[in-house]
């Protein structure tokens, strides 16, 4: 544990088993911060930024479809205002993909993503307005419903009620406020942050030469400078790569090696990436960590990501729209279409289509629709 102790001290904290030190307690608590870090500071960890970005941008790229239930069928509701919003943007300043990306990233990093539902004088849906969670104070009203005070820095805060907002949240502790997984794993995050800070200070304050020239006799400063100049001139640079070196006067070349402590630091940084991927349920290859990658698991990483990472968040978004955007008696619903992520490789997909056509489950035009193609025109009947 010496390396962790040194890293904690370098970061300004004292690591104790009883966690009695108030500075360490400040790191571990997640009230308003994520494991002692603000959401913005947490994004300085490349793995946190990569995981939150790949989830948010993937969900933002998924087609959002609006349906109306009619008997046992679903009909795409192209006349619903939300259908227009998903294609033309939630406001003049923000497109639908930007909106979903902001909302999901906020929920991932702070535990909560909030947006105001914009309606016209008749109550019709006209758009959404994303609200950064740092501007929000939450309270529970006497009715038991949630109230959101929005402080935009201009006068008194304005209050929005529960039915006037979309509130996408991570798992709560029963009070309606989402808690980021970065805050729940505060000890893990503080350790990863300390490792990164230790590595940065190591680079800033340390020198790691490739080797040393050891002399059997004492050299003057002038001789040292002359020797350094000759070595740099003859053996440094791409043009001198592989050149045979000759040492005289009893001199030896000593190869510099990485110390076990430095090797532990490198392994700790790799493990930190795996820990953060584990928190966000993101396969490491999707954030450019290929240390355990094979051809087999890389083929299934996308489907795994869709099933166990994107699908739960997509269902959260759909449920929040069903609760606060659509009237309970309207029969409307929104679906984030994950089929593009779940189709698999072309051979598997088309074999499945062939089986569906042969068994009568789908026809050719329905398969074309699944692939995003227009239906094939029916040939005109021949005139006798």
N, C-alpha and C positions, 0 to 999 in steps of 0.2 A: 504493500500500500504506500510505499515511499513516493512513488511517482505521483499518485493521486494527491498525497499531502502537499507535495511541492507545487502541483498545478493549482490546488485550492488556495494555497498561500499566495501564489503569483496573481491569482484573480482577486485577491483581497479578502479571502475567507479562511477561517480556520476550521479544518475538518475534525469533528469530534464524534465519538461513538454515541454519546448521549444527546447530541444535537442541541446542547444547552446554549451554545454560543449564539447571541442574538443576530449576528451578521449572517450566519448560516441559516437561521430560521427565516430571515428575510428572503434568502434565495429560495427556500423550499416552499414558501407560501405563494399561492397563485391568485390572490385577490387583486384584480385589476391588471395583473401581469401574468405572463405565461412562464412559470418556472423561474421567477426572478427577472425575466426579460419582458420588455414590451413586445408587442407583435412585430413592430418594425425592427427591433433589435434581434428577435428570433430569426428574421429573414436574412440576417447576416450570416447565419449558418447555411451553407450552400445546400445541404440535404433538406433542411426545412423549406427553403425557397423552392427547390426542385419538386418536392413532394406536393406542396400546396399548389404549385403552378400546374403540374401535370393533371391533378384531379380537377381543379377549377376550369382549366382550358378545355379539358376533355368533355366535361359536362356542358360547357358553353357551346361546344361544336355539335352537340347532339340535336337533331331536329325536334322541335316542340310541336306536337300535334294536338288540336282541340277537337273533341268529339261530343256529340249529343246522343244520348241513349234513347233508342226508340224500340220499344218492346224488347226483343232479345238481341237486337243488333245495335251496332254503333255506326253513326254516320259522321263523317268529318264535317265540322261546323265551320265552313269557310266564311260565313257571314258574322261570326262572333268577333267582338272587338279585340279579344286576345289573339285571334288568328292574325289580324292586321298588325298588332303590336309586335308579335314575334318576328315579323318580316320587315316592318318599317322602323322599328325601334321603340323603346319605352318612353323616350322623350326626344327633344331636338338635339340634346347633347350626348345621348347614350344609346347605342344599339342593343339589341337583345343579347347577343353573345357577351358584350361588355358587362351588361347588367348581371347576368348569371355568374360570370367570372368574379365580379366584385363581391356578390352576395355569398358565394361558396367560399372564396378565399377568406373573407371575414369570419365565416363560421368555423373554418378550419383553424385559424390562427388565434381567434379570441373566444371561440365557442358560440358566437352569435353573429348572425347577419340580418340586418334590418332594412326594410324598404317601405316607403309610404305608398299606399294605393291611391292613385289620383282618379277622381271621378268628376263628371260634369254636374250641372245643377239638377239634372234629372236622375242622378245616381248611376249613370252609365260609365263604364270603365273607359278611361282615356290614356292611362299609362302608369308608370311606377317611378319613384324617385329613391335612389339608393342613399342611405344615411350611414355614414361611418359610425361604428359602435362607440368610438371615443366621445361622440357628441351626445350619447344617450344615458339617461338615468332612469332606472326602472322602479316602479312602485306598485304595490298591490292595493287596489281600491277597496272600499267597503263592500262592494258587490262581489268581491272575490276575483274580479277580472284584473288584467294587467293594464297599467298605464305607462306611457313612455314620454318622458320629458326630454325634448330635443333642444339642446343648447348650441345654437349656431353662432354665438358670440355677438349677437346684435339684439340687445334688450332682454326681456324676460324669456325664459324657455317657453316653447309652445308644447302643448300636450296632445298626444295621439292616443287613441284607445285601441284595445286589442283587435277589434274588427277593422281598423283602419290601416293596419300594417301587415306585411309579410314578415314573420319572425322565424328564420331558419336557424336552428340551434343544434349543437352537439348534445350529448347526453347530459341531463341535469341531475341535481341532487334533490329534486322534488319541489323546488321553488320557482320553476319556470324559466330560470336563467341557465343557459348552456355553459358548461365548463370545458374549456379547451383541453384536449388530450395532452398538450404541452404542459398545462398546469397540473393535470393529474399525475404526470410523470415528471414532477419537478426535480427530483434527485437525478434522474437520468439526464435531463436537460442541463442542469447545472454542471454535471460532470463533463458532458460534451462541450459545453461552453468553456470550461476550464482547460480542457485538452486543446481546443482551438487557440485559446489565448496563450497557453504555454508554447504551442508551436509557433505562433506569430512572434512572441518574444525571443524564442530560440533563434529564429531567422534574423530578427533585428539585431540581436546582441551577440550572436556567435559567428565564428568563422570556421569553416570545415574544409581545409585544404585536402587535395587528393593524396598528398604524401609529403615526406620531409627528406632533406639531404643531411645525413649525419656525418660529421667530420671528426677524425681522430685527434685533430689538433685545433687549437683556438684560432679563430679567424678575426681579422680586424673588420671594422664596419665597412671600410672601403672594399675589402675582399668579398664580404657578404653581398654588397650591392653589385659588384662585378659579376659574381657567380649567378645572382638572381637574373641579371640582364642577359647573360649568356644562355641560361636555361630557357627563359621566356622566348628569346630570339630563335633558338634552334629547335625547340620541342613543343612550343605552344601553337595552337591554331590548326585548322583543318589541313593546311598544306604540309605540315610536319607530322601528321598522324602516322604512327607506326615506325617512326625513325628510330634507329638504334642509338641509345645513349651511352656515353663513356664517361666514367668518373675516375679521377686519379687522386693522388695525395691521401690515400686511405679513406676516401669518402664512400658512404653506403647510402642506398635508397631505401627508405622505410615507408611502406604503403600504409596510408591512413585507413582505418577501419571504423565502421559505425559501432558505437558502444551498445551493449545490451539495453541500457536505459533508453537510448535514442530509438532502438528497434522497438522497444515497448511503446514508445510514443507513437510511432507509425502504425502499429497494430491497434492502438487505442483509437486513433483517428478513423481507421477502417471500421472498427467495431461501432464507433459513434454513428456512422452512416447507416449501418445495419439497424441500430437501435431506433433511429428516427424513421426509417422505412417501416419498421415493425409498428411504430406508433400510428402511422398514417395508413397502414395496410397497403403499401405500394410495393410491387415487385422491384427489387434493386435494379434490374436492367433498365427499367423505365426512367431511372434518374442517373443513367450512365455509370452504374456500378456493375461491371462485368466480371468481378472476381470469382463468382460462383456460377457463371453463365455457361450453358451448353446449348447445342442446337435443339435438343429436346425441350428444355424448359423455356427457351426463348420463344418457341412456337406457341406455347400455351400461356405465356405471360399476359398477352393482351386479353384473352378470354377470362383468365383468373382476375385480372384487374377490373374487367367489366362486371363480373358476377359478385365479387366480394368487396369492391371498393366503390365503383360508380353506382351500381344498382341501389344500395342502401341510401345513398345521398339523393339519387333520382326520386326514390319513393318518398323521402322526406319533403322534397320540393313539391311533388305532386300533391301530397297530403295537405301541405300548407296552402296551396292554391285552391284545393277543394274546400278548405275550411273557411277562407276569408275572401276569395275572389268570386267564386260562383255561388249563386243563390241555391239554397238547399233543395228547392223544388224545381230547378231548371233542368236537371238531368245532364248537365255539362261536366266535362272532366278534361284535364290536360294530361298528356302522356309524353314523357321524354323517351324517344325511340332509341333503344340500345341495340337494335338488331344489327347495326353495322359493325359493332364491336364483337358480336356473338356469332357472326357468320362463319368464322373459321377460314381455312385456306380454300382456294377456288375448287380444288378437286373434291374435297369433302362437301362443300356447299352444293355443287352441281349434282353430285350423287344423291344428296338429300332431295333436291328439287325433282330429280328423275323418279325417285321412289314416290314422292308426293303426287306427281302426275300419273304414274302407273296405277296407283291405288285409288285415284279419284279424289284425293284430299284437296288438290289444287288443280287449276287448269293452267294453260300456257300463259294467258294474260295475267293471272294472279302471280305467277312466278316472275313475270316481267315487272310487275308492280313492286314486288319485294326487292328486286334488283335496282329499283329506281328508274325503270324505263317506261315509256308510254305503251299502252296496249297496242297490239298489232291490229291494223285495220281489217275489218271483215271484208273479204272480196265480194264485189257486187255479183248478184246472180246472173248467170248467162241467159241471154234472150234467145229463145229457139227460133 
